[in-house]
Amino acid sequence: MSIANTLETILFLPLIGSALILMLGKRIERRVIEFISSVIGLSLLVLVVYTVITYNPHENYVTVIATLPLLQLPFANLEFLIDPLSLVMLLVVSLIGFIVIIYSIGYMSEDPDYSRYYSLILLFLFGMSGLVISGNFFLFYMFWEVVGFCSFSLIGFWYMRPKASRAGIKAFITTRIGDTLMLAGIILLFLNAGTLSMIELMDRIRFIPPTTLNLILLLLFAGSVGKSAQFPLHVWLPDAMEGPTTVSALIHAATMVKAGVYLIARVNILILLYAGLHSSLISTFSNVVLIVGILSSFLAATIAITQYDLKGVLAYSTISQLGYMFTMLGLVSYIPPKLAIESSVVHLTSHAVFKALLFLSAGCIIHSIEPILGLEVSRDIRYMGGFAKKMPSVALSFLFGALALSGFPPFNGFWSKDFMIENVMEIFNRNMAVTIVFVMTSFLSVIYILRVTYLVFFSKPRRELEVHKPPRIMTYPILILAILTLLSPFLFQALFKEIKFVEVLDFRSLLLGLTIVTLGVITVYAFYVKKLWTGILSYKAISIVRTTLYNAYYIDYFYEHFLVPAVIWVFTQVSYSIDLLINKGIESSSALAMWLSMTIRRTHNGRIFTYVSMYILGLLILLISSVVWRWIP
C-alpha cells in the first residue's frame, strides 16, 4: 500500500464510520456501534504505526501528495504534508483516540444517546487526523473548524443540563474570536505569497516583508490562543469540563487543545528549518508567543492550587502545561530553533499520555460516586478522601499521572520537563524573568497535582461512601496509560530518530528539576498533610489572595459583567446609527421625490399662460446652456 493510499484510508475511515453510525442511529444495538467504533479506532492506530515504521523521509523530511483539486480553487488542493511533526501528532491522536473509545464502552454504558456520542468522536478523529497532515493552509482551516464543531457539540453533549449547554456556547464564541483572526491571517498570507501550499511557501515566504510576515504569524497565533485556551482566551476550557470526562481527556487535554501548539510548531519549522530564514526576522512574533505562553502557564498554575473541582484542577493544569509548550516555541529567537521546537513536541507527547491518564482516572471516580452524591458535588474533592483503599488500581494510575506531571524520574514528564528546564536555563542571562517564572510555575505544578492526589486518595474520608469499583473495561485503558508514562519516551524515540525524546541529562537542569520536585513534596506535606494551610488562611491578606485565585483573578467575571456588556452596547449603538442613517436616507429620498412631484404637478393647471411661460423658460435655459458650452475649453 502506497503512502498516499494509507493516508487517505487514515483520513476517511473514521469519517465513513461516523456517517454510518449517525445514519443507523438506534436502529442497531449499542454493542454493534461500540464494536464498529473500536475496530475503526484500532485500525486507525495500526495504520498510523505502519505509516511511521515504513515512512522513508525525503530531503527535509517532506512528502507531499496532491491527489485532487478541492472545489476547483487555485489555493485549495488536497495536499498532505508528512514529516516527523505530523507523524508524531498523528500517532498521539490515534493512540489516545483508541484508548478513549475503549474506555467509553464502560463510561457511556448507560447513556441513551450513545450513537451521537460515537459518531462525534469518530468525526473528531477524522478532523484531527486531517488537521495534522494537511499540506495546505486552506485545508488546514477546514479541518480546524471540524474539530471546533466536534468540541462544541461534545461539550454540550448533555444539552439538557443548562451548565453544559452554556459551556458549549461559551467555547464556540470564545474560540470564534481567535478563528476569525486566524482566517484573516490566512487570507493575508495568500495575498502576499500567492499560495497556501506549505511546500510552495518554503520558497516564497522569504519574499514577504518581515513586518507583514510578523503580522500574518500573529494573526495565526490568535487562532492558537483560542484553540489552546491561552490567556486571554482561556476562559472556555474550565467550563468545557461539563462535557463527558472522555471528551475532556481526548479533546480538551490530549489532542485538540494541542492543535494550536501544532500550528505554531508547523510555521516555525516551515520558516526557520525548511525555508532557512533567520529567527530574527520573526522575533516580534516569537516574543509574543513567549510572553503569552509563560504568562498563561503561571496564571493557570496559581489558579489550579485553589480549586476544589477535580476536573477544574486538571483543566487549569492543561492551560498551564500548554503554556509550557508555547514558551518553548517562543524561545526560537534565543536558542537554536530545532531545540526549542523539539522540547515543545517532546512535552506535547508526554502531556498527552499523563493528562489523558489523569482525566480518565478522574472519570472512574466521578462515575462511581455520582449516583451517591449527585451531579453537583461528584467532582468536589472536599467530599472525597481515602479512595486509595476503595479503588487501588485507579489510585495507582492517578499517582503515576501525578508523578509524571510533577517531573518525577523515571516518568515521561521527567524527561520532557528536564529538556525544557535546560532550555530556559540557557537564556537566563538574556531573559532572567522567563527562567524565574518558568521555575516558579514548575514548582506550583508539583503542588497542585500532589494536593489533589493526597486529598482524593490518601486523606481521611470526609464521609463514608459505598462506592462501586469501575468495570474492567475502564480500568484496563488507564493501566495501559500508566505503563506508557514510563515507556512512552523510549517508544517514541525508537519510532522517531530525528527527535530527542530521551537524551543525556544535563547536570544543572537535573539538579534544578529534582530540587523543584523535592520542595514541592515538602510543601504539600506541610500544608495539607500537617494542615499548616488552615493557620495561614487566618491572615486577611492571604485570604484575599486565595479568594482572588479561587475566582481565577476575576477575569471571567470581568468578561461577563463588563467587557461583554460593553461590546454589546457599542455594537448596538453602531447598529442603531446605521439603521438611523439608512432610514433617514430613505425618508429624505422619499421627501425629495414628493417635493419634485408636487412642484411639477403645479405646472399642470390648465392655463395657457403657465404653459407658454414654461416653454419660454425652457428655451432660455437651452440658449444660456449653449452659450456657456461654447465658452468651455
Secondary structure, DSSP 4 states (H G I P E B T S, - for coil): --HHHHHHHHHHHHHHHHHHHHHHGGGS-HHHHHHHHHHHHHHHHHHHHHHHHH----GGG-EEEEEEESTT-TT-EEEEEESHHHHHHHHHHHHHHHHHHHHHHHHTTT-TTHHHHHHHHHHHHHHHHHHHHB-BHHHHHHHHHHHHHHHHHHHTSSTTSHHHHHHHHHHHHHHHHHHHHHHHHHHHHHHHHS--BHHHHHHHGGGS-HHHHHHHHHHHHHHHHHHTT-TTS-THHHHGGGS-HHHHHIIIIISGGGHHHHHHHHHHIIIIIIS---GGGGHHHHHHHHHHHHHHHHHHHHHHTT--BHHHHHHHHHHHHHHHHHHHHHGGGTS-HHHHHHHHHHHHHHHHHHHHHHHHHHHHHHHHHHHHH-TTTTTBGGG---HHHH-HHHHHHHHHHHHHHHT-TTSHHHHHHHHHHHHHHHTTTT-HHHHHHHHHHHHHHHHHHHHHHIIIIISPPSS---PPPPPHHHHHHHHHHHHHHHHHHHHHHHH-TTS-SS-PPPHHHHHHHHHHHHHHHHHHIIIIIS-HHHHHTTSHHHHHHHHHHHTGGGHHHHIIIIIHHHHHHHHHHHHHHHHHHHHHHHHHHHHHHHHHHHHHHHH-SS-HHHHHHHHHHHHHHHHHHHHHHHH--
